[in-house]
Structure formats: structure tokens, C-alpha cells
Amino acid sequence: MNSQFMDALNELEKQKGISRDVLIEAIEAALVTAYKRNFNQAQNVRVDLNFENGSMRVFSRKDVVEEVEDDRLQLSLEEAKSINPAYEMGDIVEQEVTPRNFGRIAAQTAKQVVTQRVREAERGLIYEEFVDRAEDIVNGVVERLDARNIYVGLGKVEAVLPANEQIPTETYKPHDRIRVYITKVERTSRGPQVFVSRTHPGLLRRLFEMEVPEIYDGIVEIKSIAREAGDRSKISVYAHNSEIDPVGSCVGTKGARVQSIVNELGGEKIDIVEWSEDPVVFVANALSPSKVLSVLVNEEEKSTTVIVPDYQLSLAIGKRGQNARLAAKLTGWKIDIKSETDARELGIYPIDDENSYLEEYDDNYVADESEEEFDLYRDDEE
């Protein structure tokens, strides 16, 4: 063990952030194991590394006892006093037992330990870096694909994008640059394992935080998100200042802000609605772009009955029930939609309950104005 090796340890401490003391401790433990294995020794030993001259010595350690049962681990008081009269019962006697050719074995063992510890330290640093970035967006490059997963390079680590976290309408090819949402980071024997998603609602939340300064600054708050990735999403927003339009802030000038997010998600349609603590207003907003005549609320069952004009029924329900389903997820309320004609026949509309009527409609936003459903809504407004 020479001084050059010590200099190398100091350099590793600076470059990799691994404490030299940690490395020295690991090397000493490994040298003890190497000594026992290579020299068929079962006794207790201690390895001493001298940092000043780079020397290394091995010492056996034996307990001073009255009656010796194992001479590899114990020493009688008489033998101990022959070495040093100061020894007493229960003391530990150390004697140097450094083999002549132990230097070669020591160097080999030290190299293996250092290499392993450097690898472990690097993995630990990577884990700490990415575990702090969980629930955040990162940029990556598609590196390879297999039957189910896509592997995305994030610089120091390769993340896994499972099949169920991929947007069904997207096609991924090697070298494609994509944004992904980190869902979890795990420690494994092969290093940190990062799992990412393109379908998680958190991805939509982070994209809005990046595109809308009012959300990033906390002026506008995202209250809830309902998403069917690749097809349609709904997001409810609220402004703590009544003078600020939360929906307009998210839409941006000529829809520039929200359109940037739509493009990032491959054309996924996004409905932006204003949140309200009043379930009547919130449920009506959530069913945008359809017009709502009345909302009847059952607080005990947390359910609502929504009455819409006859010609708006299919729009309110949406294709395969998607609009109603997303509205229910967004609000957390069960939603039963009925046409005006059916509601009149059932005797539930109109009723003398001012809390169930909507006197005015909020100006909510549908991300894709070219969509047929939005055209119906827009023509009706005109």
C-alpha cells in the first residue's frame, strides 16, 4: 500500500464525493477477509494501514483467558505475560502476522473494493438525484424498445416506460425526444430503477405549471384533473384573486399556452373549466362544452342529476360516455344526465328550488375548437 494509492483515494473523494474514511474502512474489512481466505486462517485479525508511509500490517487478536479452549482465538495469562508483564485477564493481545506475499493480495483486494464502492457510490448519487425528482417532468431520448416496455435515456440512467403508461395514440421510435413524468424511483441490486409515464395526470399538471406563469407562481391553482390519455382531459382551475380569469390565464393569447400542451400530448383535447365550491356550478362547468339547464344535488349520496336541453344530451354524455365520465372524475360527484323532456315527464324539472338553477354560464374552454362537439356548443352560444 503505497502513497500513490493514498493520493488516488484523495482524488476519488474529490471527484466522486466518496469519503476517504469510508473507503479505508471498506478496504481494511476486505483485507481481513482476504487474509483469512488466502492463508486459511480462522483467527481474529486486524489490518492497520499507515497513511504516512503507505505501509500495511496484519495483527492477530487473542483474548487473555484462564483456560485456553481455542488457541487461534485465546491466550493464557502466562503466555500473555511472557509477551508483556502488563497484560491482565480479559485483555486482548495483538501480534503481527503479516505474510511476506500479502502485498500483492492486498493490492488486488483493495482495487476490487474501491471499484465496487465507487460503483455503489455513483448509484447512490444517481438514486438521490432522481428520487428528489419524483413527480416531476424530465426530457429523455427513446433508446430501445421491447415487446412491452420502452427504455428512455435520462442521461445517467435509463428509465422504463411501461406499456400501460404509454399514450395509445403515440408511436415511439429510437432517438425520439420525449417528455416523461417520473412516477417512482427504486433501489435495486443493479442500481436505481426509474419508472416514467406519459399517461399520468401529473404530466398534465406539470406541463401547465411550465406553460402558465400564474399557476407556477400560485396565483391560479389547479384544483383537479381527469384524464384519458391520448384522447381527452379536463382540468379545473381557480384564481384566488377575483380580478384574474383562471381559464383565460391557462388558455393564453389566441390559445397559445394550451395549444403548446396539446401539441406536446399528440393532439389530446383539453377542456379547461373554472372550479367552484358550489357543486351546482362546478358540475355544470365540468360538463362543458354542453349547456346545462339545472343541477339537482343529493348531498348524502354525493350525487347529482343534471338536466340539459334535448339537443345537448348527446354532447353532455359524450362519445361512449366520455364527457360525463371525465366530469364525474373531475368533480368527485356522481352525475346522472337527463334531457329536458325526460325531466319534465319525471316531474323533476322545473322545480321551485333556486339552488338547482344556473342563472349564467361560465366561459369555459375546449382546447380544440375544430371539434364537432365544440362547434355545436359555439353555434348555440351565437
ZAZALO-605263 format. One record per residue (C-alpha): residue number from 1; x, y, z. Coordinates in steps of 0.1 Angstrom, whole numbers, plus 5000, padded with zeros to 4 digits. Layout:
<pts>
+-----+------+------+------+
| num |    X |    Y |    Z |
+-----+------+------+------+
| NUM |    X |    Y |    Z |
...
+-----+------+------+------+
</pts>
This chain:
<pts>
+-----+------+------+------+
| num |    X |    Y |    Z |
+-----+------+------+------+
|   1 | 5000 | 5000 | 5000 |
|   2 | 5020 | 5030 | 4988 |
|   3 | 5015 | 5067 | 4990 |
|   4 | 5002 | 5068 | 4953 |
|   5 | 4973 | 5047 | 4964 |
|   6 | 4965 | 5072 | 4992 |
|   7 | 4967 | 5100 | 4967 |
|   8 | 4942 | 5081 | 4945 |
|   9 | 4918 | 5078 | 4974 |
|  10 | 4920 | 5115 | 4980 |
|  11 | 4913 | 5122 | 4943 |
|  12 | 4883 | 5098 | 4944 |
|  13 | 4870 | 5117 | 4974 |
|  14 | 4870 | 5149 | 4954 |
|  15 | 4857 | 5136 | 4922 |
|  16 | 4831 | 5111 | 4933 |
|  17 | 4821 | 5125 | 4967 |
|  18 | 4831 | 5093 | 4985 |
|  19 | 4847 | 5098 | 5019 |
|  20 | 4882 | 5085 | 5021 |
|  21 | 4875 | 5072 | 5056 |
|  22 | 4846 | 5051 | 5042 |
|  23 | 4870 | 5037 | 5015 |
|  24 | 4897 | 5029 | 5041 |
|  25 | 4873 | 5012 | 5064 |
|  26 | 4860 | 4991 | 5035 |
|  27 | 4895 | 4982 | 5024 |
|  28 | 4905 | 4971 | 5059 |
|  29 | 4875 | 4949 | 5062 |
|  30 | 4881 | 4933 | 5028 |
|  31 | 4918 | 4927 | 5036 |
|  32 | 4908 | 4908 | 5068 |
|  33 | 4885 | 4886 | 5047 |
|  34 | 4913 | 4882 | 5020 |
|  35 | 4938 | 4872 | 5047 |
|  36 | 4916 | 4845 | 5062 |
|  37 | 4906 | 4831 | 5028 |
|  38 | 4941 | 4831 | 5012 |
|  39 | 4960 | 4819 | 5043 |
|  40 | 4934 | 4795 | 5057 |
|  41 | 4933 | 4814 | 5090 |
|  42 | 4903 | 4814 | 5113 |
|  43 | 4918 | 4837 | 5140 |
|  44 | 4907 | 4872 | 5147 |
|  45 | 4928 | 4897 | 5129 |
|  46 | 4931 | 4935 | 5124 |
|  47 | 4946 | 4953 | 5094 |
|  48 | 4965 | 4985 | 5101 |
|  49 | 4971 | 5009 | 5072 |
|  50 | 4997 | 5036 | 5078 |
|  51 | 4988 | 5068 | 5058 |
|  52 | 5022 | 5084 | 5063 |
|  53 | 5045 | 5058 | 5048 |
|  54 | 5018 | 5037 | 5030 |
|  55 | 5027 | 5005 | 5049 |
|  56 | 5002 | 4978 | 5058 |
|  57 | 5004 | 4953 | 5087 |
|  58 | 4982 | 4924 | 5099 |
|  59 | 4978 | 4917 | 5136 |
|  60 | 4962 | 4887 | 5152 |
|  61 | 4939 | 4894 | 5182 |
|  62 | 4936 | 4869 | 5211 |
|  63 | 4917 | 4872 | 5243 |
|  64 | 4936 | 4865 | 5276 |
|  65 | 4918 | 4837 | 5295 |
|  66 | 4924 | 4815 | 5324 |
|  67 | 4919 | 4783 | 5304 |
|  68 | 4925 | 4782 | 5267 |
|  69 | 4899 | 4764 | 5247 |
|  70 | 4908 | 4776 | 5212 |
|  71 | 4944 | 4787 | 5207 |
|  72 | 4935 | 4805 | 5175 |
|  73 | 4914 | 4829 | 5195 |
|  74 | 4927 | 4827 | 5230 |
|  75 | 4959 | 4831 | 5250 |
|  76 | 4967 | 4820 | 5286 |
|  77 | 4977 | 4847 | 5311 |
|  78 | 5011 | 4831 | 5315 |
|  79 | 5018 | 4833 | 5277 |
|  80 | 5004 | 4869 | 5276 |
|  81 | 5027 | 4880 | 5305 |
|  82 | 5057 | 4864 | 5287 |
|  83 | 5050 | 4889 | 5259 |
|  84 | 5042 | 4918 | 5282 |
|  85 | 5040 | 4916 | 5320 |
|  86 | 5013 | 4943 | 5320 |
|  87 | 4987 | 4921 | 5305 |
|  88 | 4957 | 4911 | 5327 |
|  89 | 4928 | 4887 | 5324 |
|  90 | 4903 | 4899 | 5297 |
|  91 | 4929 | 4919 | 5278 |
|  92 | 4934 | 4915 | 5241 |
|  93 | 4969 | 4906 | 5229 |
|  94 | 4979 | 4917 | 5194 |
|  95 | 5008 | 4901 | 5174 |
|  96 | 5019 | 4910 | 5139 |
|  97 | 5013 | 4881 | 5115 |
|  98 | 5018 | 4899 | 5081 |
|  99 | 5026 | 4873 | 5054 |
| 100 | 5055 | 4881 | 5031 |
| 101 | 5035 | 4880 | 4999 |
| 102 | 5004 | 4897 | 5013 |
| 103 | 5012 | 4929 | 4995 |
| 104 | 5001 | 4915 | 4961 |
| 105 | 4969 | 4901 | 4975 |
| 106 | 4963 | 4934 | 4994 |
| 107 | 4966 | 4955 | 4962 |
| 108 | 4943 | 4932 | 4943 |
| 109 | 4917 | 4932 | 4971 |
| 110 | 4919 | 4970 | 4976 |
| 111 | 4914 | 4976 | 4938 |
| 112 | 4882 | 4954 | 4939 |
| 113 | 4869 | 4971 | 4970 |
| 114 | 4875 | 5006 | 4956 |
| 115 | 4859 | 4997 | 4923 |
| 116 | 4829 | 4983 | 4940 |
| 117 | 4825 | 5012 | 4964 |
| 118 | 4829 | 5037 | 4936 |
| 119 | 4801 | 5019 | 4916 |
| 120 | 4779 | 5018 | 4947 |
| 121 | 4785 | 5055 | 4955 |
| 122 | 4777 | 5065 | 4919 |
| 123 | 4745 | 5045 | 4920 |
| 124 | 4737 | 5061 | 4953 |
| 125 | 4742 | 5096 | 4939 |
| 126 | 4720 | 5088 | 4909 |
| 127 | 4693 | 5075 | 4932 |
| 128 | 4694 | 5105 | 4954 |
| 129 | 4692 | 5128 | 4923 |
| 130 | 4662 | 5111 | 4908 |
| 131 | 4643 | 5103 | 4939 |
| 132 | 4642 | 5140 | 4945 |
| 133 | 4627 | 5145 | 4910 |
| 134 | 4599 | 5120 | 4915 |
| 135 | 4566 | 5135 | 4904 |
| 136 | 4584 | 5159 | 4880 |
| 137 | 4589 | 5161 | 4843 |
| 138 | 4622 | 5153 | 4826 |
| 139 | 4633 | 5153 | 4790 |
| 140 | 4646 | 5120 | 4776 |
| 141 | 4655 | 5101 | 4745 |
| 142 | 4640 | 5068 | 4734 |
| 143 | 4669 | 5044 | 4734 |
| 144 | 4653 | 5010 | 4727 |
| 145 | 4620 | 4991 | 4727 |
| 146 | 4610 | 4956 | 4735 |
| 147 | 4577 | 4937 | 4734 |
| 148 | 4561 | 4958 | 4762 |
| 149 | 4584 | 4985 | 4775 |
| 150 | 4602 | 5015 | 4761 |
| 151 | 4635 | 5025 | 4776 |
| 152 | 4642 | 5062 | 4778 |
| 153 | 4676 | 5076 | 4784 |
| 154 | 4677 | 5103 | 4811 |
| 155 | 4715 | 5110 | 4810 |
| 156 | 4729 | 5090 | 4838 |
| 157 | 4702 | 5064 | 4840 |
| 158 | 4678 | 5045 | 4817 |
| 159 | 4641 | 5048 | 4827 |
| 160 | 4614 | 5024 | 4820 |
| 161 | 4582 | 5035 | 4802 |
| 162 | 4558 | 5005 | 4807 |
| 163 | 4531 | 4997 | 4782 |
| 164 | 4503 | 5009 | 4804 |
| 165 | 4520 | 5042 | 4808 |
| 166 | 4523 | 5049 | 4771 |
| 167 | 4497 | 5070 | 4752 |
| 168 | 4479 | 5046 | 4729 |
| 169 | 4478 | 5070 | 4700 |
| 170 | 4516 | 5077 | 4701 |
| 171 | 4543 | 5058 | 4682 |
| 172 | 4578 | 5058 | 4697 |
| 173 | 4610 | 5053 | 4677 |
| 174 | 4646 | 5052 | 4688 |
| 175 | 4662 | 5086 | 4691 |
| 176 | 4628 | 5103 | 4696 |
| 177 | 4629 | 5131 | 4722 |
| 178 | 4600 | 5129 | 4746 |
| 179 | 4589 | 5144 | 4779 |
| 180 | 4580 | 5119 | 4806 |
| 181 | 4567 | 5121 | 4842 |
| 182 | 4587 | 5103 | 4869 |
| 183 | 4563 | 5081 | 4888 |
| 184 | 4587 | 5063 | 4912 |
| 185 | 4624 | 5055 | 4918 |
| 186 | 4635 | 5022 | 4933 |
| 187 | 4668 | 5009 | 4946 |
| 188 | 4678 | 4976 | 4931 |
| 189 | 4709 | 4954 | 4931 |
| 190 | 4717 | 4967 | 4896 |
| 191 | 4714 | 5003 | 4906 |
| 192 | 4685 | 5028 | 4907 |
| 193 | 4654 | 5019 | 4886 |
| 194 | 4634 | 5049 | 4873 |
| 195 | 4598 | 5044 | 4861 |
| 196 | 4582 | 5071 | 4840 |
| 197 | 4548 | 5078 | 4824 |
| 198 | 4531 | 5096 | 4795 |
| 199 | 4496 | 5090 | 4808 |
| 200 | 4498 | 5102 | 4844 |
| 201 | 4476 | 5132 | 4853 |
| 202 | 4507 | 5147 | 4869 |
| 203 | 4523 | 5151 | 4835 |
| 204 | 4494 | 5174 | 4825 |
| 205 | 4497 | 5193 | 4858 |
| 206 | 4535 | 5199 | 4853 |
| 207 | 4530 | 5210 | 4817 |
| 208 | 4505 | 5236 | 4828 |
| 209 | 4529 | 5248 | 4855 |
| 210 | 4556 | 5252 | 4829 |
| 211 | 4534 | 5270 | 4804 |
| 212 | 4513 | 5292 | 4827 |
| 213 | 4533 | 5315 | 4849 |
| 214 | 4502 | 5323 | 4870 |
| 215 | 4500 | 5286 | 4880 |
| 216 | 4537 | 5284 | 4887 |
| 217 | 4535 | 5315 | 4909 |
| 218 | 4504 | 5302 | 4928 |
| 219 | 4481 | 5329 | 4915 |
| 220 | 4460 | 5303 | 4897 |
| 221 | 4455 | 5269 | 4913 |
| 222 | 4448 | 5236 | 4896 |
| 223 | 4421 | 5220 | 4917 |
| 224 | 4416 | 5187 | 4899 |
| 225 | 4424 | 5168 | 4867 |
| 226 | 4406 | 5140 | 4849 |
| 227 | 4425 | 5124 | 4820 |
| 228 | 4420 | 5097 | 4794 |
| 229 | 4454 | 5100 | 4779 |
| 230 | 4457 | 5105 | 4742 |
| 231 | 4420 | 5113 | 4738 |
| 232 | 4406 | 5140 | 4762 |
| 233 | 4413 | 5156 | 4795 |
| 234 | 4395 | 5180 | 4818 |
| 235 | 4412 | 5204 | 4842 |
| 236 | 4396 | 5226 | 4868 |
| 237 | 4413 | 5259 | 4878 |
| 238 | 4407 | 5286 | 4904 |
| 239 | 4420 | 5321 | 4909 |
| 240 | 4424 | 5334 | 4945 |
| 241 | 4421 | 5369 | 4931 |
| 242 | 4386 | 5376 | 4917 |
| 243 | 4401 | 5400 | 4892 |
| 244 | 4420 | 5372 | 4875 |
| 245 | 4404 | 5350 | 4849 |
| 246 | 4418 | 5315 | 4857 |
| 247 | 4406 | 5299 | 4824 |
| 248 | 4419 | 5328 | 4803 |
| 249 | 4453 | 5326 | 4820 |
| 250 | 4456 | 5289 | 4811 |
| 251 | 4444 | 5294 | 4775 |
| 252 | 4467 | 5323 | 4767 |
| 253 | 4466 | 5347 | 4739 |
| 254 | 4448 | 5331 | 4710 |
| 255 | 4451 | 5298 | 4728 |
| 256 | 4489 | 5297 | 4726 |
| 257 | 4495 | 5283 | 4760 |
| 258 | 4471 | 5254 | 4760 |
| 259 | 4479 | 5247 | 4723 |
| 260 | 4515 | 5241 | 4732 |
| 261 | 4504 | 5215 | 4757 |
| 262 | 4480 | 5199 | 4732 |
| 263 | 4509 | 5196 | 4708 |
| 264 | 4532 | 5180 | 4734 |
| 265 | 4505 | 5154 | 4741 |
| 266 | 4500 | 5145 | 4705 |
| 267 | 4467 | 5164 | 4700 |
| 268 | 4450 | 5153 | 4732 |
| 269 | 4419 | 5176 | 4736 |
| 270 | 4418 | 5196 | 4769 |
| 271 | 4388 | 5212 | 4785 |
| 272 | 4396 | 5239 | 4810 |
| 273 | 4368 | 5248 | 4834 |
| 274 | 4365 | 5271 | 4864 |
| 275 | 4364 | 5254 | 4898 |
| 276 | 4337 | 5263 | 4923 |
| 277 | 4329 | 5252 | 4958 |
| 278 | 4292 | 5252 | 4948 |
| 279 | 4286 | 5217 | 4933 |
| 280 | 4258 | 5231 | 4911 |
| 281 | 4281 | 5254 | 4894 |
| 282 | 4311 | 5231 | 4894 |
| 283 | 4293 | 5201 | 4879 |
| 284 | 4277 | 5224 | 4852 |
| 285 | 4311 | 5237 | 4843 |
| 286 | 4327 | 5203 | 4843 |
| 287 | 4302 | 5191 | 4816 |
| 288 | 4315 | 5218 | 4792 |
| 289 | 4311 | 5222 | 4763 |
| 290 | 4274 | 5212 | 4768 |
| 291 | 4249 | 5237 | 4782 |
| 292 | 4232 | 5228 | 4814 |
| 293 | 4197 | 5239 | 4825 |
| 294 | 4197 | 5227 | 4861 |
| 295 | 4217 | 5206 | 4886 |
| 296 | 4199 | 5188 | 4914 |
| 297 | 4222 | 5178 | 4943 |
| 298 | 4220 | 5149 | 4967 |
| 299 | 4245 | 5158 | 4994 |
| 300 | 4241 | 5125 | 5013 |
| 301 | 4249 | 5103 | 4983 |
| 302 | 4272 | 5129 | 4968 |
| 303 | 4253 | 5125 | 4935 |
| 304 | 4238 | 5150 | 4911 |
| 305 | 4210 | 5149 | 4884 |
| 306 | 4219 | 5172 | 4856 |
| 307 | 4192 | 5184 | 4832 |
| 308 | 4203 | 5196 | 4797 |
| 309 | 4184 | 5207 | 4766 |
| 310 | 4172 | 5178 | 4744 |
| 311 | 4196 | 5187 | 4716 |
| 312 | 4225 | 5188 | 4741 |
| 313 | 4220 | 5154 | 4756 |
| 314 | 4245 | 5135 | 4734 |
| 315 | 4270 | 5163 | 4737 |
| 316 | 4267 | 5163 | 4775 |
| 317 | 4272 | 5125 | 4777 |
| 318 | 4299 | 5125 | 4750 |
| 319 | 4312 | 5097 | 4728 |
| 320 | 4309 | 5064 | 4747 |
| 321 | 4300 | 5085 | 4778 |
| 322 | 4334 | 5101 | 4779 |
| 323 | 4323 | 5137 | 4787 |
| 324 | 4301 | 5126 | 4816 |
| 325 | 4327 | 5101 | 4829 |
| 326 | 4355 | 5128 | 4829 |
| 327 | 4332 | 5153 | 4845 |
| 328 | 4324 | 5128 | 4873 |
| 329 | 4362 | 5122 | 4879 |
| 330 | 4369 | 5159 | 4878 |
| 331 | 4343 | 5169 | 4904 |
| 332 | 4342 | 5138 | 4926 |
| 333 | 4303 | 5137 | 4922 |
| 334 | 4282 | 5111 | 4906 |
| 335 | 4264 | 5126 | 4876 |
| 336 | 4231 | 5114 | 4861 |
| 337 | 4223 | 5133 | 4829 |
| 338 | 4187 | 5137 | 4817 |
| 339 | 4172 | 5156 | 4788 |
| 340 | 4147 | 5184 | 4794 |
| 341 | 4118 | 5163 | 4781 |
| 342 | 4126 | 5133 | 4803 |
| 343 | 4130 | 5155 | 4833 |
| 344 | 4096 | 5172 | 4827 |
| 345 | 4079 | 5138 | 4824 |
| 346 | 4095 | 5127 | 4857 |
| 347 | 4084 | 5159 | 4873 |
| 348 | 4118 | 5170 | 4884 |
| 349 | 4120 | 5200 | 4861 |
| 350 | 4112 | 5228 | 4865 |
| 351 | 4111 | 5228 | 4903 |
| 352 | 4109 | 5256 | 4929 |
| 353 | 4145 | 5254 | 4941 |
| 354 | 4167 | 5283 | 4933 |
| 355 | 4198 | 5264 | 4943 |
| 356 | 4193 | 5239 | 4915 |
| 357 | 4192 | 5265 | 4887 |
| 358 | 4220 | 5281 | 4868 |
| 359 | 4214 | 5317 | 4861 |
| 360 | 4245 | 5322 | 4840 |
| 361 | 4271 | 5301 | 4823 |
| 362 | 4309 | 5303 | 4829 |
| 363 | 4331 | 5309 | 4800 |
| 364 | 4350 | 5276 | 4800 |
| 365 | 4373 | 5265 | 4772 |
| 366 | 4377 | 5235 | 4750 |
| 367 | 4412 | 5231 | 4736 |
| 368 | 4402 | 5220 | 4701 |
| 369 | 4377 | 5244 | 4685 |
| 370 | 4376 | 5224 | 4653 |
| 371 | 4359 | 5195 | 4671 |
| 372 | 4323 | 5189 | 4661 |
| 373 | 4311 | 5189 | 4697 |
| 374 | 4326 | 5224 | 4703 |
| 375 | 4311 | 5237 | 4670 |
| 376 | 4276 | 5227 | 4684 |
| 377 | 4284 | 5245 | 4716 |
| 378 | 4297 | 5276 | 4699 |
| 379 | 4268 | 5278 | 4674 |
| 380 | 4244 | 5276 | 4703 |
| 381 | 4261 | 5304 | 4721 |
| 382 | 4259 | 5326 | 4690 |
+-----+------+------+------+
</pts>
